[in-house]
């Protein structure tokens, strides 16, 4: 099993992590309890990076 056989799995994992971060972001904003702009900005950046790299891995290596 070469490295190129596990890269689509990494892409799927990154997409799942992005979905989890998105759900956390929605719950965090809806709760508005101890609202932290830094956490929201970090979550948005993490969400976009995870989803972007996950989709890119799937498009290139699958």
mmCIF file of the N, C-alpha and C atoms, coordinates in Angstrom:
data_MODEL
# 
_entry.id   MODEL 
# 
loop_
_atom_site.group_PDB 
_atom_site.id 
_atom_site.type_symbol 
_atom_site.label_atom_id 
_atom_site.label_alt_id 
_atom_site.label_comp_id 
_atom_site.label_asym_id 
_atom_site.label_entity_id 
_atom_site.label_seq_id 
_atom_site.pdbx_PDB_ins_code 
_atom_site.Cartn_x 
_atom_site.Cartn_y 
_atom_site.Cartn_z 
_atom_site.occupancy 
_atom_site.B_iso_or_equiv 
_atom_site.pdbx_formal_charge 
_atom_site.auth_seq_id 
_atom_site.auth_comp_id 
_atom_site.auth_asym_id 
_atom_site.auth_atom_id 
_atom_site.pdbx_PDB_model_num 
ATOM 1   N N  . UNK A 1 1  ? 0.849   -1.183 0.000  1.00 0.00 ? 1  UNK A N  1 
ATOM 2   C CA . UNK A 1 1  ? 0.000   0.000  0.000  1.00 0.00 ? 1  UNK A CA 1 
ATOM 3   C C  . UNK A 1 1  ? 0.887   1.236  0.000  1.00 0.00 ? 1  UNK A C  1 
ATOM 4   N N  . UNK A 1 2  ? 0.808   1.999  -1.069 1.00 0.00 ? 2  UNK A N  1 
ATOM 5   C CA . UNK A 1 2  ? 1.611   3.197  -1.186 1.00 0.00 ? 2  UNK A CA 1 
ATOM 6   C C  . UNK A 1 2  ? 0.945   4.393  -0.528 1.00 0.00 ? 2  UNK A C  1 
ATOM 7   N N  . UNK A 1 3  ? 1.687   5.469  -0.502 1.00 0.00 ? 3  UNK A N  1 
ATOM 8   C CA . UNK A 1 3  ? 1.175   6.673  0.136  1.00 0.00 ? 3  UNK A CA 1 
ATOM 9   C C  . UNK A 1 3  ? -0.018  7.248  -0.630 1.00 0.00 ? 3  UNK A C  1 
ATOM 10  N N  . UNK A 1 4  ? -0.072  7.031  -1.944 1.00 0.00 ? 4  UNK A N  1 
ATOM 11  C CA . UNK A 1 4  ? -1.163  7.595  -2.728 1.00 0.00 ? 4  UNK A CA 1 
ATOM 12  C C  . UNK A 1 4  ? -2.479  6.861  -2.501 1.00 0.00 ? 4  UNK A C  1 
ATOM 13  N N  . UNK A 1 5  ? -2.439  5.673  -1.897 1.00 0.00 ? 5  UNK A N  1 
ATOM 14  C CA . UNK A 1 5  ? -3.675  4.945  -1.619 1.00 0.00 ? 5  UNK A CA 1 
ATOM 15  C C  . UNK A 1 5  ? -4.367  5.460  -0.365 1.00 0.00 ? 5  UNK A C  1 
ATOM 16  N N  . UNK A 1 6  ? -3.631  6.104  0.546  1.00 0.00 ? 6  UNK A N  1 
ATOM 17  C CA . UNK A 1 6  ? -4.260  6.598  1.771  1.00 0.00 ? 6  UNK A CA 1 
ATOM 18  C C  . UNK A 1 6  ? -4.629  8.077  1.685  1.00 0.00 ? 6  UNK A C  1 
ATOM 19  N N  . UNK A 1 7  ? -4.162  8.784  0.660  1.00 0.00 ? 7  UNK A N  1 
ATOM 20  C CA . UNK A 1 7  ? -4.454  10.213 0.558  1.00 0.00 ? 7  UNK A CA 1 
ATOM 21  C C  . UNK A 1 7  ? -5.942  10.521 0.379  1.00 0.00 ? 7  UNK A C  1 
ATOM 22  N N  . UNK A 1 8  ? -6.722  9.733  -0.393 1.00 0.00 ? 8  UNK A N  1 
ATOM 23  C CA . UNK A 1 8  ? -8.168  10.008 -0.421 1.00 0.00 ? 8  UNK A CA 1 
ATOM 24  C C  . UNK A 1 8  ? -8.811  9.859  0.957  1.00 0.00 ? 8  UNK A C  1 
ATOM 25  N N  . UNK A 1 9  ? -8.317  8.927  1.756  1.00 0.00 ? 9  UNK A N  1 
ATOM 26  C CA . UNK A 1 9  ? -8.822  8.774  3.122  1.00 0.00 ? 9  UNK A CA 1 
ATOM 27  C C  . UNK A 1 9  ? -8.533  9.999  3.967  1.00 0.00 ? 9  UNK A C  1 
ATOM 28  N N  . UNK A 1 10 ? -7.360  10.587 3.764  1.00 0.00 ? 10 UNK A N  1 
ATOM 29  C CA . UNK A 1 10 ? -7.020  11.814 4.485  1.00 0.00 ? 10 UNK A CA 1 
ATOM 30  C C  . UNK A 1 10 ? -7.952  12.941 4.050  1.00 0.00 ? 10 UNK A C  1 
ATOM 31  N N  . UNK A 1 11 ? -8.276  12.989 2.758  1.00 0.00 ? 11 UNK A N  1 
ATOM 32  C CA . UNK A 1 11 ? -9.208  13.999 2.270  1.00 0.00 ? 11 UNK A CA 1 
ATOM 33  C C  . UNK A 1 11 ? -10.583 13.860 2.905  1.00 0.00 ? 11 UNK A C  1 
ATOM 34  N N  . UNK A 1 12 ? -11.073 12.629 2.982  1.00 0.00 ? 12 UNK A N  1 
ATOM 35  C CA . UNK A 1 12 ? -12.372 12.389 3.617  1.00 0.00 ? 12 UNK A CA 1 
ATOM 36  C C  . UNK A 1 12 ? -12.316 12.757 5.094  1.00 0.00 ? 12 UNK A C  1 
ATOM 37  N N  . UNK A 1 13 ? -11.217 12.427 5.766  1.00 0.00 ? 13 UNK A N  1 
ATOM 38  C CA . UNK A 1 13 ? -11.045 12.776 7.179  1.00 0.00 ? 13 UNK A CA 1 
ATOM 39  C C  . UNK A 1 13 ? -11.062 14.291 7.366  1.00 0.00 ? 13 UNK A C  1 
ATOM 40  N N  . UNK A 1 14 ? -10.391 15.027 6.491  1.00 0.00 ? 14 UNK A N  1 
ATOM 41  C CA . UNK A 1 14 ? -10.386 16.485 6.596  1.00 0.00 ? 14 UNK A CA 1 
ATOM 42  C C  . UNK A 1 14 ? -11.781 17.062 6.388  1.00 0.00 ? 14 UNK A C  1 
ATOM 43  N N  . UNK A 1 15 ? -12.556 16.488 5.470  1.00 0.00 ? 15 UNK A N  1 
ATOM 44  C CA . UNK A 1 15 ? -13.925 16.961 5.262  1.00 0.00 ? 15 UNK A CA 1 
ATOM 45  C C  . UNK A 1 15 ? -14.767 16.698 6.506  1.00 0.00 ? 15 UNK A C  1 
ATOM 46  N N  . UNK A 1 16 ? -14.613 15.531 7.117  1.00 0.00 ? 16 UNK A N  1 
ATOM 47  C CA . UNK A 1 16 ? -15.359 15.211 8.340  1.00 0.00 ? 16 UNK A CA 1 
ATOM 48  C C  . UNK A 1 16 ? -14.972 16.159 9.467  1.00 0.00 ? 16 UNK A C  1 
ATOM 49  N N  . UNK A 1 17 ? -13.674 16.442 9.608  1.00 0.00 ? 17 UNK A N  1 
ATOM 50  C CA . UNK A 1 17 ? -13.227 17.390 10.635 1.00 0.00 ? 17 UNK A CA 1 
ATOM 51  C C  . UNK A 1 17 ? -13.824 18.772 10.366 1.00 0.00 ? 17 UNK A C  1 
ATOM 52  N N  . UNK A 1 18 ? -13.865 19.172 9.089  1.00 0.00 ? 18 UNK A N  1 
ATOM 53  C CA . UNK A 1 18 ? -14.477 20.453 8.740  1.00 0.00 ? 18 UNK A CA 1 
ATOM 54  C C  . UNK A 1 18 ? -15.953 20.510 9.102  1.00 0.00 ? 18 UNK A C  1 
ATOM 55  N N  . UNK A 1 19 ? -16.674 19.417 8.884  1.00 0.00 ? 19 UNK A N  1 
ATOM 56  C CA . UNK A 1 19 ? -18.093 19.365 9.251  1.00 0.00 ? 19 UNK A CA 1 
ATOM 57  C C  . UNK A 1 19 ? -18.257 19.476 10.761 1.00 0.00 ? 19 UNK A C  1 
ATOM 58  N N  . UNK A 1 20 ? -17.407 18.788 11.514 1.00 0.00 ? 20 UNK A N  1 
ATOM 59  C CA . UNK A 1 20 ? -17.474 18.861 12.978 1.00 0.00 ? 20 UNK A CA 1 
ATOM 60  C C  . UNK A 1 20 ? -17.189 20.282 13.455 1.00 0.00 ? 20 UNK A C  1 
ATOM 61  N N  . UNK A 1 21 ? -16.188 20.933 12.863 1.00 0.00 ? 21 UNK A N  1 
ATOM 62  C CA . UNK A 1 21 ? -15.883 22.317 13.234 1.00 0.00 ? 21 UNK A CA 1 
ATOM 63  C C  . UNK A 1 21 ? -17.057 23.224 12.889 1.00 0.00 ? 21 UNK A C  1 
ATOM 64  N N  . UNK A 1 22 ? -17.704 22.984 11.740 1.00 0.00 ? 22 UNK A N  1 
ATOM 65  C CA . UNK A 1 22 ? -18.867 23.777 11.357 1.00 0.00 ? 22 UNK A CA 1 
ATOM 66  C C  . UNK A 1 22 ? -20.022 23.617 12.332 1.00 0.00 ? 22 UNK A C  1 
ATOM 67  N N  . UNK A 1 23 ? -20.274 22.389 12.766 1.00 0.00 ? 23 UNK A N  1 
ATOM 68  C CA . UNK A 1 23 ? -21.337 22.149 13.749 1.00 0.00 ? 23 UNK A CA 1 
ATOM 69  C C  . UNK A 1 23 ? -21.002 22.842 15.062 1.00 0.00 ? 23 UNK A C  1 
ATOM 70  N N  . UNK A 1 24 ? -19.738 22.749 15.488 1.00 0.00 ? 24 UNK A N  1 
ATOM 71  C CA . UNK A 1 24 ? -19.320 23.422 16.720 1.00 0.00 ? 24 UNK A CA 1 
ATOM 72  C C  . UNK A 1 24 ? -19.505 24.924 16.588 1.00 0.00 ? 24 UNK A C  1 
ATOM 73  N N  . UNK A 1 25 ? -19.162 25.475 15.413 1.00 0.00 ? 25 UNK A N  1 
ATOM 74  C CA . UNK A 1 25 ? -19.299 26.914 15.194 1.00 0.00 ? 25 UNK A CA 1 
ATOM 75  C C  . UNK A 1 25 ? -20.760 27.339 15.283 1.00 0.00 ? 25 UNK A C  1 
ATOM 76  N N  . UNK A 1 26 ? -21.656 26.574 14.671 1.00 0.00 ? 26 UNK A N  1 
ATOM 77  C CA . UNK A 1 26 ? -23.081 26.908 14.726 1.00 0.00 ? 26 UNK A CA 1 
ATOM 78  C C  . UNK A 1 26 ? -23.583 26.856 16.165 1.00 0.00 ? 26 UNK A C  1 
ATOM 79  N N  . UNK A 1 27 ? -23.219 25.815 16.902 1.00 0.00 ? 27 UNK A N  1 
ATOM 80  C CA . UNK A 1 27 ? -23.661 25.706 18.293 1.00 0.00 ? 27 UNK A CA 1 
ATOM 81  C C  . UNK A 1 27 ? -23.079 26.820 19.144 1.00 0.00 ? 27 UNK A C  1 
ATOM 82  N N  . UNK A 1 28 ? -21.827 27.190 18.894 1.00 0.00 ? 28 UNK A N  1 
ATOM 83  C CA . UNK A 1 28 ? -21.170 28.239 19.669 1.00 0.00 ? 28 UNK A CA 1 
ATOM 84  C C  . UNK A 1 28 ? -21.836 29.592 19.422 1.00 0.00 ? 28 UNK A C  1 
ATOM 85  N N  . UNK A 1 29 ? -22.161 29.877 18.174 1.00 0.00 ? 29 UNK A N  1 
ATOM 86  C CA . UNK A 1 29 ? -22.784 31.159 17.849 1.00 0.00 ? 29 UNK A CA 1 
ATOM 87  C C  . UNK A 1 29 ? -24.228 31.194 18.343 1.00 0.00 ? 29 UNK A C  1 
ATOM 88  N N  . UNK A 1 30 ? -24.950 30.087 18.200 1.00 0.00 ? 30 UNK A N  1 
ATOM 89  C CA . UNK A 1 30 ? -26.345 30.048 18.645 1.00 0.00 ? 30 UNK A CA 1 
ATOM 90  C C  . UNK A 1 30 ? -26.449 30.180 20.160 1.00 0.00 ? 30 UNK A C  1 
ATOM 91  N N  . UNK A 1 31 ? -25.507 29.579 20.877 1.00 0.00 ? 31 UNK A N  1 
ATOM 92  C CA . UNK A 1 31 ? -25.558 29.647 22.332 1.00 0.00 ? 31 UNK A CA 1 
ATOM 93  C C  . UNK A 1 31 ? -25.241 31.064 22.807 1.00 0.00 ? 31 UNK A C  1 
ATOM 94  N N  . UNK A 1 32 ? -24.290 31.724 22.144 1.00 0.00 ? 32 UNK A N  1 
ATOM 95  C CA . UNK A 1 32 ? -23.868 33.088 22.471 1.00 0.00 ? 32 UNK A CA 1 
ATOM 96  C C  . UNK A 1 32 ? -23.495 33.229 23.942 1.00 0.00 ? 32 UNK A C  1 
ATOM 97  N N  . UNK A 1 33 ? -23.034 32.142 24.527 1.00 0.00 ? 33 UNK A N  1 
ATOM 98  C CA . UNK A 1 33 ? -22.602 32.172 25.916 1.00 0.00 ? 33 UNK A CA 1 
ATOM 99  C C  . UNK A 1 33 ? -21.090 32.320 25.930 1.00 0.00 ? 33 UNK A C  1 
ATOM 100 N N  . UNK A 1 34 ? -20.603 33.357 26.574 1.00 0.00 ? 34 UNK A N  1 
ATOM 101 C CA . UNK A 1 34 ? -19.173 33.673 26.585 1.00 0.00 ? 34 UNK A CA 1 
ATOM 102 C C  . UNK A 1 34 ? -18.658 33.744 25.146 1.00 0.00 ? 34 UNK A C  1 
ATOM 103 N N  . UNK A 1 35 ? -19.316 34.569 24.352 1.00 0.00 ? 35 UNK A N  1 
ATOM 104 C CA . UNK A 1 35 ? -18.977 34.707 22.936 1.00 0.00 ? 35 UNK A CA 1 
ATOM 105 C C  . UNK A 1 35 ? -17.551 35.220 22.795 1.00 0.00 ? 35 UNK A C  1 
ATOM 106 N N  . UNK A 1 36 ? -16.772 34.526 22.003 1.00 0.00 ? 36 UNK A N  1 
ATOM 107 C CA . UNK A 1 36 ? -15.382 34.901 21.777 1.00 0.00 ? 36 UNK A CA 1 
ATOM 108 C C  . UNK A 1 36 ? -15.145 35.040 20.276 1.00 0.00 ? 36 UNK A C  1 
ATOM 109 N N  . UNK A 1 37 ? -14.811 36.235 19.860 1.00 0.00 ? 37 UNK A N  1 
ATOM 110 C CA . UNK A 1 37 ? -14.572 36.474 18.435 1.00 0.00 ? 37 UNK A CA 1 
ATOM 111 C C  . UNK A 1 37 ? -13.353 35.700 17.951 1.00 0.00 ? 37 UNK A C  1 
ATOM 112 N N  . UNK A 1 38 ? -12.353 35.547 18.805 1.00 0.00 ? 38 UNK A N  1 
ATOM 113 C CA . UNK A 1 38 ? -11.147 34.809 18.411 1.00 0.00 ? 38 UNK A CA 1 
ATOM 114 C C  . UNK A 1 38 ? -11.472 33.353 18.106 1.00 0.00 ? 38 UNK A C  1 
ATOM 115 N N  . UNK A 1 39 ? -12.342 32.744 18.918 1.00 0.00 ? 39 UNK A N  1 
ATOM 116 C CA . UNK A 1 39 ? -12.720 31.347 18.680 1.00 0.00 ? 39 UNK A CA 1 
ATOM 117 C C  . UNK A 1 39 ? -13.509 31.212 17.385 1.00 0.00 ? 39 UNK A C  1 
ATOM 118 N N  . UNK A 1 40 ? -14.374 32.164 17.115 1.00 0.00 ? 40 UNK A N  1 
ATOM 119 C CA . UNK A 1 40 ? -15.177 32.105 15.891 1.00 0.00 ? 40 UNK A CA 1 
ATOM 120 C C  . UNK A 1 40 ? -14.287 32.279 14.666 1.00 0.00 ? 40 UNK A C  1 
ATOM 121 N N  . UNK A 1 41 ? -13.357 33.219 14.723 1.00 0.00 ? 41 UNK A N  1 
ATOM 122 C CA . UNK A 1 41 ? -12.441 33.429 13.598 1.00 0.00 ? 41 UNK A CA 1 
ATOM 123 C C  . UNK A 1 41 ? -11.584 32.192 13.377 1.00 0.00 ? 41 UNK A C  1 
ATOM 124 N N  . UNK A 1 42 ? -11.072 31.611 14.471 1.00 0.00 ? 42 UNK A N  1 
ATOM 125 C CA . UNK A 1 42 ? -10.266 30.390 14.352 1.00 0.00 ? 42 UNK A CA 1 
ATOM 126 C C  . UNK A 1 42 ? -11.092 29.248 13.777 1.00 0.00 ? 42 UNK A C  1 
ATOM 127 N N  . UNK A 1 43 ? -12.354 29.138 14.187 1.00 0.00 ? 43 UNK A N  1 
ATOM 128 C CA . UNK A 1 43 ? -13.216 28.069 13.679 1.00 0.00 ? 43 UNK A CA 1 
ATOM 129 C C  . UNK A 1 43 ? -13.515 28.262 12.197 1.00 0.00 ? 43 UNK A C  1 
ATOM 130 N N  . UNK A 1 44 ? -13.746 29.490 11.769 1.00 0.00 ? 44 UNK A N  1 
ATOM 131 C CA . UNK A 1 44 ? -14.030 29.741 10.351 1.00 0.00 ? 44 UNK A CA 1 
ATOM 132 C C  . UNK A 1 44 ? -12.809 29.431 9.498  1.00 0.00 ? 44 UNK A C  1 
ATOM 133 N N  . UNK A 1 45 ? -11.635 29.845 9.958  1.00 0.00 ? 45 UNK A N  1 
ATOM 134 C CA . UNK A 1 45 ? -10.409 29.552 9.211  1.00 0.00 ? 45 UNK A CA 1 
ATOM 135 C C  . UNK A 1 45 ? -10.164 28.050 9.167  1.00 0.00 ? 45 UNK A C  1 
ATOM 136 N N  . UNK A 1 46 ? -10.327 27.369 10.301 1.00 0.00 ? 46 UNK A N  1 
ATOM 137 C CA . UNK A 1 46 ? -10.135 25.917 10.337 1.00 0.00 ? 46 UNK A CA 1 
ATOM 138 C C  . UNK A 1 46 ? -11.139 25.205 9.444  1.00 0.00 ? 46 UNK A C  1 
ATOM 139 N N  . UNK A 1 47 ? -12.379 25.660 9.472  1.00 0.00 ? 47 UNK A N  1 
ATOM 140 C CA . UNK A 1 47 ? -13.423 25.060 8.638  1.00 0.00 ? 47 UNK A CA 1 
ATOM 141 C C  . UNK A 1 47 ? -13.079 25.185 7.162  1.00 0.00 ? 47 UNK A C  1 
ATOM 142 N N  . UNK A 1 48 ? -12.689 26.376 6.747  1.00 0.00 ? 48 UNK A N  1 
ATOM 143 C CA . UNK A 1 48 ? -12.384 26.565 5.328  1.00 0.00 ? 48 UNK A CA 1 
ATOM 144 C C  . UNK A 1 48 ? -11.142 25.787 4.911  1.00 0.00 ? 48 UNK A C  1 
ATOM 145 N N  . UNK A 1 49 ? -10.129 25.735 5.765  1.00 0.00 ? 49 UNK A N  1 
ATOM 146 C CA . UNK A 1 49 ? -8.922  24.980 5.433  1.00 0.00 ? 49 UNK A CA 1 
ATOM 147 C C  . UNK A 1 49 ? -9.204  23.482 5.349  1.00 0.00 ? 49 UNK A C  1 
ATOM 148 N N  . UNK A 1 50 ? -9.924  22.953 6.330  1.00 0.00 ? 50 UNK A N  1 
ATOM 149 C CA . UNK A 1 50 ? -10.214 21.514 6.336  1.00 0.00 ? 50 UNK A CA 1 
ATOM 150 C C  . UNK A 1 50 ? -11.064 21.120 5.136  1.00 0.00 ? 50 UNK A C  1 
ATOM 151 N N  . UNK A 1 51 ? -12.110 21.879 4.871  1.00 0.00 ? 51 UNK A N  1 
ATOM 152 C CA . UNK A 1 51 ? -12.968 21.541 3.741  1.00 0.00 ? 51 UNK A CA 1 
ATOM 153 C C  . UNK A 1 51 ? -12.215 21.710 2.418  1.00 0.00 ? 51 UNK A C  1 
ATOM 154 N N  . UNK A 1 52 ? -11.452 22.781 2.302  1.00 0.00 ? 52 UNK A N  1 
ATOM 155 C CA . UNK A 1 52 ? -10.716 23.030 1.066  1.00 0.00 ? 52 UNK A CA 1 
ATOM 156 C C  . UNK A 1 52 ? -9.679  21.964 0.776  1.00 0.00 ? 52 UNK A C  1 
ATOM 157 N N  . UNK A 1 53 ? -8.849  21.654 1.772  1.00 0.00 ? 53 UNK A N  1 
ATOM 158 C CA . UNK A 1 53 ? -7.825  20.637 1.562  1.00 0.00 ? 53 UNK A CA 1 
ATOM 159 C C  . UNK A 1 53 ? -8.438  19.254 1.393  1.00 0.00 ? 53 UNK A C  1 
ATOM 160 N N  . UNK A 1 54 ? -9.530  18.975 2.100  1.00 0.00 ? 54 UNK A N  1 
ATOM 161 C CA . UNK A 1 54 ? -10.192 17.683 1.951  1.00 0.00 ? 54 UNK A CA 1 
ATOM 162 C C  . UNK A 1 54 ? -10.720 17.475 0.547  1.00 0.00 ? 54 UNK A C  1 
ATOM 163 N N  . UNK A 1 55 ? -11.394 18.488 0.013  1.00 0.00 ? 55 UNK A N  1 
ATOM 164 C CA . UNK A 1 55 ? -11.918 18.386 -1.350 1.00 0.00 ? 55 UNK A CA 1 
ATOM 165 C C  . UNK A 1 55 ? -10.778 18.324 -2.357 1.00 0.00 ? 55 UNK A C  1 
ATOM 166 N N  . UNK A 1 56 ? -9.722  19.096 -2.105 1.00 0.00 ? 56 UNK A N  1 
ATOM 167 C CA . UNK A 1 56 ? -8.574  19.075 -3.016 1.00 0.00 ? 56 UNK A CA 1 
ATOM 168 C C  . UNK A 1 56 ? -7.908  17.704 -3.032 1.00 0.00 ? 56 UNK A C  1 
ATOM 169 N N  . UNK A 1 57 ? -7.734  17.090 -1.862 1.00 0.00 ? 57 UNK A N  1 
ATOM 170 C CA . UNK A 1 57 ? -7.145  15.749 -1.798 1.00 0.00 ? 57 UNK A CA 1 
ATOM 171 C C  . UNK A 1 57 ? -7.989  14.760 -2.582 1.00 0.00 ? 57 UNK A C  1 
ATOM 172 N N  . UNK A 1 58 ? -9.315  14.844 -2.442 1.00 0.00 ? 58 UNK A N  1 
ATOM 173 C CA . UNK A 1 58 ? -10.183 13.916 -3.161 1.00 0.00 ? 58 UNK A CA 1 
ATOM 174 C C  . UNK A 1 58 ? -10.130 14.152 -4.666 1.00 0.00 ? 58 UNK A C  1 
ATOM 175 N N  . UNK A 1 59 ? -10.077 15.409 -5.080 1.00 0.00 ? 59 UNK A N  1 
ATOM 176 C CA . UNK A 1 59 ? -10.053 15.698 -6.515 1.00 0.00 ? 59 UNK A CA 1 
ATOM 177 C C  . UNK A 1 59 ? -8.740  15.262 -7.155 1.00 0.00 ? 59 UNK A C  1 
ATOM 178 N N  . UNK A 1 60 ? -7.642  15.397 -6.441 1.00 0.00 ? 60 UNK A N  1 
ATOM 179 C CA . UNK A 1 60 ? -6.337  15.067 -7.022 1.00 0.00 ? 60 UNK A CA 1 
ATOM 180 C C  . UNK A 1 60 ? -6.047  13.572 -6.949 1.00 0.00 ? 60 UNK A C  1 
ATOM 181 N N  . UNK A 1 61 ? -6.292  12.965 -5.808 1.00 0.00 ? 61 UNK A N  1 
ATOM 182 C CA . UNK A 1 61 ? -5.797  11.616 -5.567 1.00 0.00 ? 61 UNK A CA 1 
ATOM 183 C C  . UNK A 1 61 ? -6.844  10.521 -5.677 1.00 0.00 ? 61 UNK A C  1 
ATOM 184 N N  . UNK A 1 62 ? -8.097  10.848 -5.987 1.00 0.00 ? 62 UNK A N  1 
ATOM 185 C CA . UNK A 1 62 ? -9.115  9.800  -6.043 1.00 0.00 ? 62 UNK A CA 1 
ATOM 186 C C  . UNK A 1 62 ? -9.422  9.445  -7.459 1.00 0.00 ? 62 UNK A C  1 
# 
